[in-house]
């Protein structure tokens, strides 16, 4: 029996999910606030609607006879979309509102980790009195990370001693309209992400990914939702060991055990410190851009993961190709502080596909990225397809991903693809995945370890 899968969301992460389902025994339907041309091209039908409106989402899911719904972004999870879909008899692959609080409420997240004795939790304090928060900064012996308790699209955290001074941090708190903030010890090391596929009390993990949050090359500038990311051809990254990867997985295991009925993706963002991995945060969905590193090399049919979860089974054992990936985003000028949206852009998908450094097979078809020397992929993100073309919003426009046997090769493929994709009026970070930046990560950890 073919499944009717409803994909909720219209970003690069959701385009990656759609592509992962493209060759499955499923008919894909999609809904989002923006019309993503990549998803629309693969879907039987694409509906533009407000994805935080439970009534609208459920009505559309029922209209298309959806058997499974995949919830991509965090905002619909916070709005309780999963709860309403399940109440309507449609299986949601994504946590219910209460479980999604592990992402949507950072104060809850830290208290949960503390109460459940989950390892890797830094020292922290939560405040709903901003004056008291500023006083704590004055009295604290060391640097702190300032985190709004709610969702900020990856742009709300300020780190004293890195991004801001203590005085600038206090000013940020005073001028904000946040109801609650979390102040926690600044973690020193290298960040990485592990995404876990969770269902029915069990989980399977993907290779580690390193995201690049800063807007400008050399890791300068304000935080963004992510300018790009890379993964290696192994589960670990070049600056970490397999034992350190396993230690992070053990933190995910403790978290899954403490969550009673979690289903969907549990994204653990870690800081590798001299004391091992520490939890920067948990997210309740695929990362964006990390989904674009993980799903192209997933050899297991993603639909099997969804149906197993729906049918009360453990997720299948996951197979990933031994391939490295490098993802680079193109964003509107001025992103993220003063982005200029509404510009019409030309994206040359065919040139991206032709840019790969791999020969065609004997059939004349482009080789599978999981089997070939390499491949170049394009994912639309926050753009809007209109009758007369594709327009930017004020968020990230599209990403290119290079897939190859090594990070160096994947980076070259991504860079070539970016050069032909169409970048007029768009900014990007060219240094992501380059050998010197990866080496800086390796050297940083070696220095911290005293090697």
C-alpha positions in Angstrom: 0.0 0.0 0.0 1.3 3.4 -0.9 1.5 6.0 1.9 0.3 9.5 1.6 3.0 11.5 3.4 2.3 15.2 4.3 5.4 17.3 4.7 5.0 20.4 6.9 7.4 23.2 6.2 9.1 24.9 3.3 12.8 25.3 4.1 16.0 23.6 3.0 15.6 21.0 5.7 12.1 20.1 4.3 13.5 20.0 0.7 16.0 17.5 2.0 13.2 15.4 3.6 11.2 15.6 0.4 14.2 14.3 -1.7 14.8 11.5 0.8 11.2 10.4 0.1 11.3 10.9 -3.6 12.0 7.3 -4.6 9.9 5.7 -1.8 6.5 4.0 -2.1 4.8 7.2 -1.0 2.8 10.0 -2.5 4.2 13.3 -1.2 2.0 16.3 -0.2 3.3 19.4 1.3 2.2 22.6 3.0 4.1 25.7 4.1 3.8 29.5 4.4 6.1 29.9 1.4 6.0 28.0 -1.9 9.3 26.1 -2.0 9.9 25.2 -5.7 12.1 22.2 -5.0 9.4 20.6 -2.8 6.6 21.6 -5.1 8.3 19.9 -8.0 8.3 16.6 -6.1 4.9 16.8 -4.4 1.6 15.7 -5.8 0.2 18.9 -4.4 1.6 21.9 -2.5 -0.7 24.0 -0.3 0.3 27.4 1.0 -1.0 27.9 4.5 0.0 28.9 8.0 1.8 25.9 9.5 1.3 27.0 13.1 -2.5 27.0 12.6 -3.6 23.5 13.8 -7.0 23.7 12.2 -5.6 24.6 8.8 -3.0 21.9 8.9 -5.3 19.1 10.1 -8.0 20.1 7.5 -5.4 19.9 4.7 -4.1 16.6 6.0 -7.6 15.1 6.0 -8.2 16.5 2.5 -5.3 14.6 1.1 -5.9 11.5 3.2 -2.5 11.7 4.8 -1.4 8.5 6.6 1.8 10.1 8.0 2.8 13.7 8.6 6.5 14.8 8.9 6.8 18.1 10.8 10.0 19.9 9.7 10.3 23.3 11.6 10.1 24.0 15.3 7.3 26.5 15.3 4.6 24.0 14.3 5.8 21.7 17.1 5.5 24.5 19.6 2.0 25.2 18.3 0.9 21.6 19.1 0.5 20.5 15.5 1.6 17.0 16.3 -1.1 16.7 19.1 -3.9 17.8 16.8 -2.8 15.5 13.9 -2.7 12.5 16.3 -6.1 13.5 17.6 -7.4 13.4 14.0 -6.0 9.9 13.5 -3.0 11.0 11.4 0.4 9.8 12.7 2.8 12.7 13.2 6.6 12.1 13.0 7.5 14.8 15.4 7.1 15.3 19.1 4.0 16.5 20.8 3.9 20.0 22.2 5.0 18.9 25.7 8.0 16.9 24.5 9.0 19.6 22.0 9.6 21.8 25.1 13.1 20.3 25.1 13.7 22.8 22.3 11.1 25.4 22.6 11.8 26.2 26.3 15.5 26.3 27.2 14.7 26.8 30.9 12.6 23.7 30.9 15.4 21.9 28.9 18.0 22.6 31.6 15.8 21.8 34.5 14.8 18.5 32.7 18.4 17.6 32.3 19.2 18.4 35.9 16.2 16.6 37.4 16.7 13.5 35.2 20.5 13.5 35.9 21.4 13.6 32.2 25.1 14.0 31.8 26.6 16.9 29.9 24.6 19.7 31.5 26.5 22.9 32.2 26.0 25.0 35.3 23.0 27.4 34.8 20.5 29.7 36.3 17.1 30.9 34.9 15.7 34.3 35.4 12.4 36.1 34.8 13.7 39.2 36.5 16.1 40.9 34.1 17.6 43.1 36.8 18.4 40.0 38.8 20.0 38.4 35.6 22.2 41.4 35.2 23.2 41.3 38.9 24.1 37.6 38.4 26.4 38.5 35.5 28.2 41.0 37.8 28.7 38.4 40.5 29.6 35.4 38.4 33.3 34.4 38.3 33.7 33.7 34.6 32.0 34.1 31.3 28.4 33.2 30.6 26.1 32.4 27.7 22.9 34.4 27.6 20.0 32.4 26.1 16.4 33.6 25.7 14.2 30.8 27.0 12.0 30.7 23.9 12.6 30.2 20.1 14.8 32.8 18.4 15.7 31.0 15.1 19.2 30.3 16.2 20.0 34.1 16.5 19.2 34.9 20.2 22.3 33.6 22.1 25.0 36.0 23.1 28.2 34.7 24.6 30.2 36.9 27.0 33.9 36.8 26.3 33.3 35.8 22.6 30.5 37.9 21.0 29.9 40.5 23.6 31.4 42.0 26.8 29.7 41.7 30.1 28.4 45.2 29.8 27.1 44.6 26.3 25.5 41.4 27.5 23.6 43.2 30.3 22.5 45.9 27.8 21.2 43.1 25.5 19.1 41.7 28.4 17.8 45.1 29.4 16.8 46.1 25.9 15.2 42.8 25.0 11.5 41.9 25.4 12.3 38.4 26.7 10.2 37.1 29.6 12.9 34.7 30.7 16.5 34.1 30.1 18.9 31.3 30.9 22.5 32.2 32.0 24.9 29.3 31.8 28.6 28.7 32.0 30.4 29.4 28.7 31.6 26.2 27.2 35.0 26.2 25.5 35.7 23.7 22.7 34.3 22.7 19.3 30.6 22.4 18.6 29.1 19.5 16.7 25.7 18.0 16.2 24.3 14.4 16.3 20.8 13.8 15.0 18.9 10.8 16.4 15.9 9.1 14.8 13.6 8.3 17.7 10.5 6.1 18.0 8.9 3.8 20.5 11.6 4.2 23.1 14.5 3.5 20.8 16.8 5.5 18.6 19.4 5.4 15.8 22.0 8.1 15.2 23.5 9.8 12.2 27.1 10.9 11.6 28.3 14.0 13.4 28.0 17.4 11.6 29.6 20.7 12.4 27.5 23.8 11.6 28.8 27.3 11.2 26.6 29.8 12.9 28.5 33.0 12.3 27.5 35.1 9.3 31.0 36.0 8.0 34.1 34.2 6.9 36.6 33.3 9.7 33.7 32.8 12.1 33.1 36.5 12.5 29.8 38.5 12.8 26.4 37.8 14.3 24.9 34.4 14.8 22.6 33.0 12.1 20.4 30.0 11.6 23.5 28.4 10.0 25.6 29.4 7.0 26.7 25.9 6.2 28.0 22.7 7.6 30.1 19.6 6.9 30.3 15.9 7.8 33.1 13.4 7.3 33.0 10.0 5.7 33.0 8.4 9.2 30.6 9.0 12.1 33.0 11.3 13.9 34.6 14.6 12.7 38.3 15.3 12.2 38.7 17.0 15.6 37.1 14.3 17.6 37.5 10.6 18.3 35.0 7.8 17.9 35.0 7.4 21.7 33.9 11.1 22.0 31.2 10.5 19.4 30.0 7.5 21.5 30.0 9.5 24.7 27.7 12.1 23.0 25.4 9.3 21.8 25.2 8.0 25.5 23.9 11.5 26.4 21.2 11.2 23.7 20.4 7.7 25.1 19.9 9.0 28.6 17.7 11.8 27.2 15.5 9.4 25.1 15.2 7.1 28.2 13.9 10.1 30.2 11.4 11.2 27.6 8.3 8.9 27.9 6.8 9.0 24.4 9.1 11.0 22.2 9.0 10.4 18.5 10.7 12.2 15.6 14.2 13.7 15.4 16.2 14.6 18.6 19.0 16.8 17.6 21.8 17.1 20.2 24.1 20.1 19.8 27.3 19.5 21.8 30.4 21.3 22.7 33.5 19.0 22.8 35.4 20.2 25.8 38.5 18.9 27.6 36.0 17.2 29.9 34.2 15.5 27.0 31.0 16.5 25.2 28.6 19.0 26.9 25.1 19.8 25.8 24.8 23.2 24.2 21.1 22.5 23.4 18.6 20.0 22.2 16.3 20.6 19.2 13.2 18.6 18.5 13.6 18.2 14.7 16.2 17.9 12.0 18.8 20.6 11.9 18.9 23.1 9.1 21.5 22.9 7.5 22.4 19.5 9.1 19.5 17.6 7.4 21.2 18.4 4.1 24.4 16.7 5.2 22.7 13.7 6.7 19.8 12.7 4.4 21.7 12.6 1.1 24.0 9.9 2.4 21.2 7.9 4.2 21.0 4.6 2.3 18.1 3.3 4.4 14.7 4.2 3.0 13.4 7.1 5.1 9.9 5.9 4.6 10.8 2.7 6.5 11.8 4.9 9.4 8.4 6.6 9.3 6.3 3.5 8.9 8.2 1.7 11.7 7.5 4.6 14.0 3.8 4.6 13.1 3.5 0.9 13.5 4.9 0.8 17.0 8.3 -0.6 16.0 11.9 0.4 16.7 13.5 2.4 13.9 15.4 0.2 11.4 19.2 0.0 11.6 20.4 2.9 9.6 23.0 2.7 6.8 24.9 5.7 5.7 27.3 5.9 2.7 30.9 6.4 3.5 30.8 9.9 2.0 31.7 13.4 3.3 29.4 16.3 2.7 29.8 20.1 2.6 26.8 22.5 2.6 27.0 26.2 1.8 24.1 28.6 2.1 23.4 31.7 -0.1 21.6 34.4 1.8 20.2 37.9 1.1 22.5 40.8 1.4 22.5 42.1 5.0 21.5 38.8 6.5 20.9 38.3 9.4 20.7 41.8 10.9 19.3 43.8 8.1 18.4 41.5 5.2 16.9 42.7 2.0 14.1 40.4 0.9 11.8 40.5 -2.1 14.5 40.2 -4.8 13.9 38.1 -7.8 16.7 35.5 -8.3 17.7 33.1 -11.0 18.8 29.7 -9.8 20.4 27.4 -12.4 19.7 23.9 -11.1 20.9 22.2 -14.3 24.3 23.9 -14.0 24.6 22.8 -10.4 24.0 19.2 -11.5 26.6 19.5 -14.3 29.2 21.0 -12.0 30.1 17.8 -10.2 33.5 16.3 -10.7 32.2 12.8 -11.6 31.8 11.1 -15.0 28.5 9.8 -16.2 27.9 6.1 -16.1 27.4 4.0 -19.2 23.7 4.7 -19.3 24.4 8.4 -19.6 22.7 9.2 -16.3 24.2 11.2 -13.5 25.6 8.7 -10.9 24.0 8.2 -7.5 25.9 10.4 -4.9 26.1 7.5 -2.6 27.9 5.4 -5.2 29.8 7.8 -7.4 33.0 9.9 -6.9 30.8 12.8 -6.0 27.7 14.8 -6.6 26.3 18.4 -6.3 22.8 19.0 -4.9 20.8 22.1 -4.6 18.2 22.8 -1.9 15.8 25.7 -1.9 15.2 27.2 1.5 13.3 30.4 2.4 12.3 31.5 -1.1 8.8 32.1 -2.5 7.9 30.8 -6.0 5.5 33.1 -7.8 4.0 33.1 -11.2 6.8 35.1 -12.6 9.7 33.5 -10.8 11.5 32.9 -7.5 11.9 35.6 -4.9 13.9 35.9 -1.7 12.6 36.4 1.7 14.6 37.9 4.6 16.0 34.5 5.5 18.4 32.0 3.8 17.7 31.5 0.1 19.2 28.2 -1.1 22.0 25.8 -0.3 24.4 23.7 -2.3 25.8 20.4 -1.0 28.9 18.6 -2.3 29.0 14.9 -1.6 32.3 13.0 -2.1 34.8 10.6 -0.5 36.5 13.3 1.5 35.7 16.7 3.0 38.2 18.4 0.6 36.6 16.9 -2.4 33.1 17.7 -1.2 34.1 21.3 -0.5 35.4 21.7 -4.0 32.2 20.3 -5.5 30.1 22.6 -3.3 32.2 25.6 -4.3 31.9 24.8 -8.0 28.1 24.4 -7.6 27.8 27.7 -5.7 29.7 29.5 -8.5 27.1 28.4 -11.2 24.0 28.3 -9.1 23.2 32.0 -9.4 24.4 34.3 -6.7 23.7 37.9 -7.8 22.6 39.9 -4.8 23.4 37.1 -2.4 26.0 36.6 0.2 27.7 33.3 1.3 30.6 31.9 3.3 33.2 30.3 1.0 35.4 29.1 3.8 33.1 26.3 5.1 34.7 22.9 4.7 38.0 24.3 3.4 41.1 22.5 4.6 42.6 25.4 6.6 39.3 26.0 8.5 38.9 22.3 9.3 42.6 22.2 10.5 41.9 25.2 12.8 39.3 23.0 14.5 41.8 20.2 14.9 44.5 22.5 16.2 42.1 24.2 18.6 41.1 20.9 20.2 44.8 19.8 20.3 45.7 23.0 22.1 42.9 22.6 24.6 44.0 19.0 25.3 47.6 20.2 25.8 48.9 18.1 22.9 
